[in-house]
């Protein structure tokens, strides 16, 4: 499978990564190589084999429904580039 | 044929599917131990997991899983013993992880059915496509600052059940009945409080139209986040008319996400969501598949309460109520319980009329809840006893009821205090009649001359002179006898 330039542009856009136009061709080649490498896995016959979700035969651990966290607004906001009145503050996004 | 919209080229049918987001009733969030209370200081109910801090791992809340299973069983739906959490990727300021943990290919609940009660007494089955668990996002406030949006993550990570219907709804009315019924079932089950104002229940509507008689499914538009039943209905009607207009002028509908403006009563394209349909779902590597113990499902099933449909059926059989009356009483579990307390050992029809009539009116007017009623079930029951034993006429009972509202006084005490006992003494009523007749000889003559309509006036006058206490049946009878002479 190979990716073309416009697919790479879309992927970068969805991931909010700014990629200069002149880098797109090169990235398309690199990403295509990665996909081709991974595609070797499809050579293995997996008919009738259940998908493996974990290397260890353990179940999903569950938590009890009790309040054990929160009450730390200062810590939550500590690394915010911008904050105001207890809120994260971001450039205006309006519909 | 049901609901049709008239276009220039003919009649159009509306096809609607609803996605309801119901907040799971739980103390803590779906994947963290932060609280879920509504309101609160901004960002005070946030764990590092909810804020998407690096290295934090989600741990699933077992109670939320049980709540989803309980809801699925209440919707007569298939429970999937294995389900998988997936990441739904999109970029938005109130989504700190950059993805929402949801379920995609393998939801916890599969197909089910919900029955809506049409006003004509008919029922209609609406298919449920699926129910899955997912995280809520944070809240953006756009009106606090001229150039900034403020983000509160208190809601981030709260457990939601997304309940998706099949495109089986055919009118705004059916959509409204579906939401009301779903809300009723969720509240019976105790899995969602159904509070639309606080956003515990939100609705997206998928709307398309097709010419009458056609069975095709045309391109649909999704109207996002409508927060009242009335607005959902208005949004659907507007959207359907917009589609018809476009088709009839030779245009085509583009699949898109739209937003309902309740002030202008219109839907508008949400441009920011245009790219967002590519969510790049994949199984969340932080979470193993969720495998349920069939015994756990059985235990929940055995503990389900009697649900609205069954209760309604029982009320029609046990109390002899019409499906409509029963439907009104069972919409809320607490109302149904209130009715059953009032009706116990009393005339069922009388109890139903009083609960659905004067009591519900007083409840609405007082702004109170059924849990803290303006008149207790015990006191209302006693009032009905006084009607049944002849102490009060229906009319006097209404007066006594009005006095009871907001007090804890029993009907019998009020009757004694205010002297509201019905007059059933023939002599006393006749004396009152005599007085009225003697005072109005001209009107008596008119009745004697055949003007029967005046009889009502006489009844009114005698009632007035007895402060409404004369037994109405006896009064009518005695008055009629008097004029026969």
Interface residues (C-beta under 8 A of the other chain):
Chain A: X10 X13 X14 X15 X16 X53 X54 X58 X59 X60 X61 X62 X63 X64 X65 X66 X67 X68 X69 X70 X71 X72 X73 X75 X76 X77 X82 X84 X85 X86 X87 X88 X89 X90 X91 X92 X93 X94 X95
Chain B: X26 X27 X28 X32 X33 X34 X35 X41 X42 X43 X44 X45 X46 X47 X48 X49 X51 X59 X60 X61 X62 X63 X64 X65 X84 X89 X91 X92 X93 X140 X141 X142 X144 X145 X146 X147 X148 X149 X150 X151 X152 X153 X259 X268 X270 X271 X272 X275 X278 X280 X283 X287 X288 X289 X290 X291
